[in-house]
Each structure stands twice: as structure tokens, then as C-alpha cells.
Amino acid sequence: MNQTANMPTYKSKTVATWAALVGGPTGLHRFYLYGFGDLLGWLHPIPTLIGAYGANRMAELGQDDMLGGVLMPVLGFMLAYTMLQAILYGLTPDEKWHARYNPTLTDSSTAPASGWPAVIGVVLSLLMGATILMATIAFSGQRYFESQIEEAQKISQ
């Protein structure tokens, strides 16, 4: 019988941070931390694909496509959400990380520290997440006010 099959694997905070940064919209970070049986991990691609479909519609049909304008912000909010997850993973203190994701670790003082790669992942996630979130909010606000102007013009005629 293989003893290593029953042993829990070590979960690295750095790997989780970068998995959320690079593959967050596909649920990669959730699969890394909780395995392929994680329901939330499998739900991540749905809003990502819905938003990508909206972006594709707007690229093909132009900015006047109402459905694309409604669906595209879903992608932006999903990307911003996964960047937030990367920030939360990277900023979790090592002791709390090991208590939550590596509970079988006997001595947390001998556990490897996350170091600079996790910090760099947090900084990149913050830059990308803030940019994506602000762009999504600006786009959504613009679409909302344009639709209000169009409705006001219909009423005034």
C-alpha cells in the first residue's frame, strides 16, 4: 500500500496567490486549495464565459449591442474578484495560512515562509484588479447614462 497517497499535500501561499492571479477566472486557485471536487471552483468559469461572450458580441456588433453591454461587465467583476482573492491569499500571515491550509504541519516555525514571490503576486493583483474594477465601473456607468439619455429622448419626442 502506498503511504504517500494518504498524506495531505502542502499548500503553498505563493502558489495559491499566483494561481488566483493567472488562472483565477477559471477557478485554478480553488482547485489548487480544495481539489477538483470544489463546487465554487467549477462555478468560476460560468460568469467568466458569460462576460467573454458579451465582450465578443461587442467586438463583433459594436458598442450599440445592448446584450453585450450588459454581459461584458460580468467578466470585469469576475476578474476583479479573483484579483481580490489573490490579494487576500498573499496577505494572509504565514501562521494563519498554515493553520488553515496545512493543519497537519507539526511545527509552523519550520514551515517555509512565503517571501517575495507572494508579495510580487499581491502587487500585480492589486494593480490589475484596481485597473479592471475601475474600467468596469466606468464602462457600466457610461452604458447606464447613455441608456437614460436615449430613454429621455424617446419621451421628449
BASE-145779 format. One line per field, with one value per residue: x, y, z of N, C-alpha, C in turn; residue number from 1. Coordinates in steps of 0.2 Angstrom, whole numbers, always signed. Layout:
! BASE-145779
n.u: X, ...
n.v: Y, ...
n.w: Z, ...
ca.u: X, ...
ca.v: Y, ...
ca.w: Z, ...
c.u: X, ...
c.v: Y, ...
c.w: Z, ...
torfi: NUM, ...
This chain:
! BASE-145779
n.u: +4, +3, +9, +11, +0, -11, -6, -9, -6, +6, +1, +5, +6, +11, +10, -4, -8, -2, -9, -22, -20, -16, -24, -36, -50, -54, -55, -44, -36, -45, -46, -33, -32, -43, -46, -52, -65, -72, -85, -87, -76, -78, -89, -83, -79, -91, -97, -86, -86, -98, -96, -85, -92, -101, -91, -86, -97, -99, -87, -89, -102, -102, -103, -116, -123, -134, -135, -122, -117, -122, -118, -104, -98, -99, -88, -78, -80, -78, -65, -59, -64, -57, -44, -44, -45, -32, -25, -30, -25, -11, -9, -12, -6, +8, +7, -7, -11, -5, -11, -24, -23, -13, -15, -9, +4, +17, +26, +25, +35, +45, +41, +41, +43, +33, +38, +46, +40, +27, +23, +26, +16, +5, +6, +5, -8, -15, -13, -18, -31, -37, -36, -44, -57, -60, -61, -72, -82, -82, -86, -98, -106, -105, -113, -125, -129, -130, -140, -150, -151, -155, -168, -174, -174, -183, -195, -196, -199
n.v: -6, +11, +24, +38, +42, +44, +54, +72, +85, +98, +115, +129, +146, +156, +149, +148, +161, +166, +157, +162, +174, +172, +161, +163, +167, +155, +146, +140, +143, +139, +125, +121, +123, +116, +105, +95, +93, +104, +114, +128, +131, +125, +133, +145, +147, +150, +163, +170, +165, +170, +184, +185, +181, +192, +202, +198, +199, +213, +216, +211, +216, +229, +244, +247, +236, +230, +218, +213, +224, +223, +210, +210, +218, +208, +199, +208, +211, +198, +195, +206, +201, +189, +194, +200, +189, +184, +194, +193, +180, +181, +191, +185, +181, +170, +160, +159, +155, +142, +136, +135, +129, +120, +110, +99, +101, +100, +109, +125, +134, +129, +129, +133, +151, +163, +174, +185, +182, +180, +193, +200, +195, +199, +213, +214, +209, +218, +230, +226, +222, +233, +242, +234, +234, +248, +251, +243, +248, +261, +259, +252, +263, +272, +266, +265, +278, +283, +275, +280, +293, +290, +285, +297, +305, +298, +300, +314, +316
n.w: +0, -4, +5, +3, -4, +5, +13, +17, +5, +5, +5, -4, +0, -9, -22, -22, -22, -35, -43, -42, -47, -61, -66, -60, -65, -70, -60, -55, -43, -33, -36, -33, -20, -14, -21, -35, -33, -28, -28, -30, -37, -49, -53, -56, -70, -77, -75, -81, -94, -98, -97, -107, -118, -119, -122, -134, -142, -142, -148, -161, -165, -161, -151, -149, -146, -135, -127, -126, -119, -107, -103, -103, -92, -82, -84, -81, -67, -62, -65, -57, -44, -43, -43, -30, -22, -24, -18, -5, -2, -3, +7, +19, +35, +38, +48, +50, +38, +37, +48, +43, +30, +30, +41, +46, +48, +59, +65, +64, +64, +57, +44, +27, +23, +14, +7, -6, -19, -16, -12, -23, -32, -25, -27, -41, -43, -36, -44, -57, -53, -48, -59, -68, -61, -60, -73, -77, -69, -74, -87, -86, -79, -89, -100, -93, -91, -104, -109, -101, -107, -120, -117, -112, -123, -131, -124, -124, -137
ca.u: +0, +6, +8, +10, -7, -15, -4, -11, -1, +7, -2, +9, +3, +14, +7, -11, -8, -1, -14, -28, -18, -15, -30, -42, -57, -56, -55, -37, -34, -49, -44, -26, -33, -48, -46, -57, -72, -74, -91, -86, -71, -82, -93, -79, -79, -98, -98, -81, -88, -104, -93, -82, -97, -103, -86, -86, -103, -97, -82, -92, -108, -101, -105, -123, -126, -136, -134, -115, -115, -125, -114, -97, -96, -98, -81, -73, -81, -76, -58, -58, -65, -51, -38, -45, -44, -25, -23, -31, -21, -5, -8, -13, +0, +10, +4, -14, -11, -3, -16, -30, -22, -9, -16, -5, +11, +18, +29, +24, +41, +50, +37, +44, +40, +31, +43, +45, +36, +20, +22, +25, +9, +0, +7, +2, -15, -18, -13, -23, -38, -39, -37, -50, -63, -61, -63, -78, -87, -83, -90, -105, -109, -107, -119, -131, -131, -132, -147, -155, -152, -159, -175, -176, -175, -189, -200, -197, -202
ca.v: +0, +17, +28, +45, +43, +46, +60, +78, +89, +105, +121, +135, +153, +159, +146, +150, +168, +166, +153, +166, +180, +169, +157, +164, +166, +148, +143, +137, +143, +135, +118, +120, +123, +112, +99, +96, +92, +110, +117, +135, +131, +124, +139, +151, +148, +152, +171, +172, +164, +174, +190, +184, +181, +199, +206, +195, +202, +220, +217, +209, +220, +236, +246, +248, +230, +230, +212, +213, +229, +220, +204, +212, +219, +202, +197, +213, +210, +191, +197, +209, +196, +184, +198, +201, +183, +183, +199, +190, +174, +184, +195, +181, +179, +163, +156, +158, +151, +135, +133, +134, +125, +115, +109, +93, +103, +99, +115, +130, +138, +126, +129, +139, +157, +164, +178, +190, +180, +181, +200, +202, +192, +204, +220, +213, +208, +225, +234, +223, +222, +240, +244, +231, +236, +255, +251, +240, +253, +267, +256, +251, +269, +276, +262, +267, +285, +283, +272, +285, +299, +288, +285, +303, +307, +295, +303, +321, +317
ca.w: +0, -5, +11, +1, -6, +11, +16, +14, +2, +7, +1, -3, -1, -15, -27, -22, -24, -42, -46, -42, -52, -68, -68, -56, -68, -72, -53, -54, -36, -29, -37, -30, -12, -12, -26, -41, -30, -26, -32, -31, -42, -55, -55, -58, -77, -79, -76, -85, -101, -100, -99, -113, -124, -120, -125, -141, -145, -143, -153, -167, -167, -160, -144, -148, -144, -128, -123, -125, -114, -100, -101, -103, -85, -78, -85, -77, -60, -61, -65, -51, -39, -42, -41, -23, -19, -24, -13, +2, -1, -2, +13, +25, +38, +37, +53, +49, +32, +39, +52, +39, +24, +31, +48, +49, +49, +66, +68, +59, +63, +52, +38, +23, +23, +8, +4, -11, -24, -14, -12, -30, -34, -22, -30, -48, -42, -34, -50, -62, -50, -47, -66, -71, -57, -62, -80, -77, -66, -79, -93, -84, -78, -96, -103, -89, -93, -112, -110, -99, -112, -125, -115, -111, -130, -133, -120, -126, -144
c.u: +4, +5, +7, +4, -12, -13, -7, -5, +0, +4, +2, +5, +5, +10, -1, -12, -7, -6, -21, -26, -18, -21, -36, -49, -59, -56, -49, -35, -38, -47, -37, -28, -38, -49, -52, -64, -75, -79, -90, -80, -74, -87, -90, -80, -86, -98, -92, -83, -94, -101, -89, -86, -99, -97, -85, -91, -101, -92, -85, -98, -107, -104, -112, -127, -128, -135, -126, -113, -117, -120, -107, -94, -95, -91, -76, -74, -78, -68, -56, -59, -59, -44, -38, -43, -36, -22, -24, -27, -14, -3, -10, -7, +2, +7, -3, -15, -10, -8, -23, -29, -17, -9, -12, +2, +12, +21, +29, +30, +46, +47, +41, +40, +38, +36, +41, +40, +28, +18, +22, +19, +4, +0, +4, -5, -18, -18, -18, -30, -41, -41, -44, -57, -65, -64, -70, -84, -88, -87, -97, -109, -110, -113, -125, -134, -133, -139, -152, -156, -156, -167, -178, -178, -182, -195, -201, -199, -209
c.v: +6, +22, +36, +46, +46, +52, +67, +82, +96, +110, +127, +141, +156, +156, +148, +157, +169, +162, +158, +172, +177, +166, +158, +163, +159, +143, +139, +137, +139, +127, +116, +119, +118, +105, +100, +94, +98, +113, +124, +136, +130, +129, +145, +152, +151, +159, +173, +171, +168, +181, +190, +184, +188, +203, +204, +198, +209, +221, +216, +214, +228, +238, +247, +241, +230, +224, +212, +218, +227, +214, +206, +214, +213, +199, +202, +212, +203, +192, +200, +205, +192, +188, +199, +195, +182, +188, +196, +184, +177, +188, +191, +179, +171, +158, +154, +154, +144, +132, +132, +129, +119, +113, +103, +95, +104, +106, +120, +135, +136, +126, +134, +145, +159, +169, +183, +188, +181, +189, +203, +201, +197, +210, +219, +213, +215, +230, +232, +223, +229, +243, +241, +233, +243, +255, +248, +245, +259, +265, +255, +258, +273, +272, +264, +274, +286, +280, +277, +291, +296, +287, +292, +307, +304, +298, +310, +322, +316
c.w: +0, +1, +9, -2, -1, +14, +13, +11, +5, +2, +2, -4, -7, -21, -28, -24, -32, -46, -47, -47, -59, -70, -64, -59, -70, -66, -52, -46, -32, -30, -34, -23, -10, -16, -31, -39, -28, -30, -34, -37, -49, -58, -57, -66, -80, -80, -81, -92, -103, -102, -105, -119, -125, -124, -132, -145, -147, -148, -160, -170, -165, -153, -143, -146, -136, -124, -121, -119, -107, -98, -100, -96, -81, -78, -81, -69, -58, -60, -58, -44, -38, -41, -33, -20, -19, -19, -6, +3, +1, +5, +20, +28, +38, +42, +52, +43, +33, +43, +48, +33, +25, +39, +51, +50, +56, +69, +63, +59, +58, +45, +33, +23, +15, +4, -2, -16, -22, -14, -19, -33, -31, -26, -37, -48, -40, -40, -55, -59, -50, -54, -69, -68, -59, -69, -81, -74, -71, -85, -91, -82, -85, -100, -99, -91, -100, -112, -107, -103, -117, -123, -114, -118, -132, -130, -123, -134, -145
torfi: 1, 2, 3, 4, 5, 6, 7, 8, 9, 10, 11, 12, 13, 14, 15, 16, 17, 18, 19, 20, 21, 22, 23, 24, 25, 26, 27, 28, 29, 30, 31, 32, 33, 34, 35, 36, 37, 38, 39, 40, 41, 42, 43, 44, 45, 46, 47, 48, 49, 50, 51, 52, 53, 54, 55, 56, 57, 58, 59, 60, 61, 62, 63, 64, 65, 66, 67, 68, 69, 70, 71, 72, 73, 74, 75, 76, 77, 78, 79, 80, 81, 82, 83, 84, 85, 86, 87, 88, 89, 90, 91, 92, 93, 94, 95, 96, 97, 98, 99, 100, 101, 102, 103, 104, 105, 106, 107, 108, 109, 110, 111, 112, 113, 114, 115, 116, 117, 118, 119, 120, 121, 122, 123, 124, 125, 126, 127, 128, 129, 130, 131, 132, 133, 134, 135, 136, 137, 138, 139, 140, 141, 142, 143, 144, 145, 146, 147, 148, 149, 150, 151, 152, 153, 154, 155, 156, 157
